[in-house]
């Protein structure tokens, strides 16, 4: 969600702050701003909309200073207005914030009793007002920030600067991530390593409850008890944080096209000549149940994996949306594993679910794209998906890499439990090894999909159908389409069609059927025929055998390469993504930064 950057440097920071904020655009935002301290004077600039509006403002109203903070805001409390944009200022204090201050209403009452009235609708302004109040009562910046922290409830990453202080930033985190970057006589603070990578490859991650005093000489970190602590430096591969489009019109197009390559990289990491490369302590032989928890696209990856773990390994699986899981407080058998899937590794609800399961199960396992993330650090085991930086808000390559990591785990579970013979196991490994080549073939349908998308873009409603592990893929296809084209789309299990959704079918509702020629193909085709009998407009996505036996009478079809069961979702994710992408292009929507959405959801 919101992006934070802070710089204590040798040079004018305003252009550097804006450039760093551009690297955080992928997180999603609807306003932006910066504040600086120059010769002791604190000042700020804010603008609604894209960063270009802030850049334009700075041309006419420049900000000087070698110390500054910046922010991209995704609105929670209060509309997207200039007044509600960050940084928030009260007297000598300016603050940027990612997260939610849950008790801000109670704090406002306390401030009102002190005669201090807020000027915005935001919860963040409360932090600036409290800090100012403490300073007016005689506290210095350090003590005032600490006193403010002690009053806050909720999840937050915070960064303060102060008038008259040209060499001080104060940072704090609880729930939301925050990283400190080390330079030569310079220091940096950011939401993640992507924002900091142009400046440094030496990163220190604040732990839960930490706060830090940052000067050009370095950083002093305290834990939530106020005790000075040492947090080690991490050397970041700056090439792994590149966010260039590489000649593509959109990041999403680039990331769709990268999938054969990144999946190949992940395969080389996870597969050996005769087996799989997973931690030996990840032993499924005596596990009674798996619980898979995630949000959004990652939840659909878990939904596919449920089929794999149950059919390949015979392990009962429960999947749950993270925001529901933690509040129903489910009983967790000690002989179970809990798996948490998150691209960013910072998803607030998924992190909270992980913390709920800690100590209740045999192991917690994280499947993440950011090995240094909070979820990765707090889980007993962390498996990287190796997708590389994903900038497009609608997840593509991260989804298929999540599927691969889960598939490899399911195969290991099958061998650990004797559910798969050596021949079956090796056959499945061969299917996975062939996947990058199959994906390359699937990408050649892009031109055909672009033509079909011109007509799909005219629809008000679109349905996706699938059976077995293709049912979650239908859900994911519908999610992708609605995320970036804003067309209402729903995914259904094919067999559920006659239990209600068939009432929606007419000539104006395209129905996209995801149906590889597998053991469930004939059942899916029967449901497809029910649609066609009611003049439904069917787009059949299948392989050569499926085209030969069932394409007649459909509106259109897309031919996929043949893929062995049960790993078709890895391949069929690509046409689902391309359909969403080209439909959004046809509608002229913002593909990489769709309205109201954020890449990294770090608040509940």
C-alpha angles and dihedrals in degrees: 000000000000115000125222130196131172129179132192099183151150095247139051104293104199096086091041092052092051092047091051091048089055088061088054095051090100089070090069127249145171102199138021141195147166136208129197140185115223121177088341095309118122117211138158145196126206136179139179121238129014124003091255088075091055090047091052091050092052091054090060097032107029124192122219125202143099094229121061150139131219137193144188110205128212102194119245109144107031133006125287099274135137090249092055094044121107144279093066116204134198116173109305095355132087122183138185121195142187115195137029129294098214097192097046093120092057090046091051089056089053090049092048089056087056090051095253116134126193120236098199140048094240131111089217095066087065089068092055092045093050092048091049091049091053091048091050087055090059105271122134121233094269096051093041093054092048092048089051092050091055090060098049125100124187136041121313152150110205136187124186133190126181139212111253092023110102093167107042138086123166119207132187137174136195115162097339120081125251130175133196119217122206123214137164102286088335133092133198137194125197147159091248144351092268091068092047101042096091089059107036146353094210110094134176116194117213113230126226111297095010124139127188141199108217126196132159088264093060143278135297112203128199129189122229090274090059095251119141109248137182118234113189126238122249122209107225123207099235092198087062090059097055113133102186122137091223093215097315120125092231137020089236091059090049093048093049089051092048094061098095089051099045092043088052090052091050091048091053089052098047105032127066128188092270106019147339133313106228130135109279090228088065092089117160098181097104100026114126100192144003124217116198118194129183146123134245116338091000088058089057090050087055090048090057091045091055088067091049097048093046098044099035099036107017093233116146108238134200121193125192142174106251095230090057098037098062096049099050089055096217120204110255119207110225090228092065139090124227116210122199120194122195132149094211097032087222102083102142099217093044091049090050090050090051090052090050091054096045109115093007098082136044092252141354114217126196123205104194144151094220112059092192094054126118094253091050093049096047099045121089089236130017124200116194118220091205096215095139123225112337112199103170110093091224104073117234118146092029089058095054092043090051088052091051094051090048092047092053090050091049091052092050089049089052092054094042090055097040090243093125126051119224090255093051092045093051091046091055091048089053090053091054092046089055093051099092090056091047090050091053089054091048091053090061088074090070095102092049090048092050090057093048090048091064088068096037088056089066094059124101094200133023129186128206122202132193142151132220112350088353090068093073087044088057089052091050092048090053091047092052092050096049093043097060108016097039090224113141106250134170133190122215139180103253092235091056093061095094091047093075117309093078086075087073096057119114138124092286098056115081114210117205111203117199103201125153112189095263135132090287095048098100091051091051092048090054089057090046090054089054088058093048092049087062093050093260118166105237126197106191117204108193145121131270094279090049092050091050094051105034115015095091111109096015121125090237142334138212118212116220126187115263114264129186120247136295100016101069092113089070090059101035091054087077099062089043089055094044092050090054093044098050093041089055090048090052090051093046096235127152101270101188098038108030117190120277094004132115129198097218113037103203098162130063 
